[in-house]
């Protein structure tokens, strides 16, 4: 599926809506509330079957002080992130099946698993991701890394020297973001009144109530997925990178293919080569619960659903499972199925049932003695590539405390 026909785009989006409508009401917006819907869609090129394999909703984030060292609370509950973490759960279950010679999306090739050639993945979201991709100028001209976008009218562009090329002004934006530039980076400039100048191409953190979050914007995270694959560091030790082939965004909301390409593909003056260059599409179908003049408050809850997880959705509020008491809020036993704790538990289960993998990754170390943060750093190829991309493409990133040193005894 090199390019998506309009009819296919609409069919995919309707599949997402049908699944969302079939889920229970828990976690969904109520009167005057809105949310974001995101999904991973699996496309089988051999059978032309289209199937939603993970779904996420939400728009909330918790502050840095709410993070827990045992990986029980999720600090980022945006729909895009919940859908991706649900997709990781789906990948773990398919890896487990492949290693047991059961029907799976993976083929075994030596010691590494490879996605079958006939399987592709498509990502849908009801609106543009927060951060750089959401900044859209009135005319779209001159939007490049480092440009400053302002909503204050200017008669003509100022003359700029060659050195100041990346600081040219762009008249009027039609959509902006609430995500904030990192403290060590050039900042958006608040002008008198309601005017503000937005710096393009910046890594940004998501807004949150209370203390500042350490979660980078969805634009930044998606750009990272495009460069490295959606599988992350742990799964990179089990399978080859998995890339998103197409991105579809919802109707009835601001959309700019140029802004998407700038934010997700071209942040540096010398773009890095990509294994898969994704396509960007906008559906004409409008998600029922988008932000609007009627739906003015963000819903407090987030939903995650994964095809492989017994078909049961889970609802989160403030990064933890809905219904969990405050006393048990930080207990791993009460955490979401997509928490760091539970995804790491899935990883360790696979190692524990496959001696060859365990020896290759852990050598003589006992898996129950390897902390989560140290295990991630064993993915050397992934981390070396990430360090290179972080320096050349993003220039900077958030620095989180190295606090997730929890171990899990799975016996």
Secondary structure, DSSP 8 states (H G I E B T S, - for coil): --S--HHHHHHHHHHHHHHHHHS-STTS--TTEE--EEEEEEEETTTTEEEEEEEEE-EEE--GGG--TTS-S-SEEEHHHHHHHHHHHHHHHHHHHHHTT-S-SEEEETTEEEE-TTEEEEEEESS--SSGGG-EESS-TT--TT-EEESS--SS-----STTGGG-EE--EEE----EE-TTS---EE-STT-EEEETT--EE---SSS----B-HHHHHHHHHHH-SSHHHHHTTB------EEEE-SSS---HHHHHHHHT-SSSS----SS--EEEE-S---TT---SS--EE-SEEEEEETTTTT--EEEETTEETT--GGGTT-GGGS-TTSHHHHHHHHHHHHHT-HHHHHHHHTTS-GGGS-HHHHHTT-HHHHHHHHHHIIIIIS------S---------
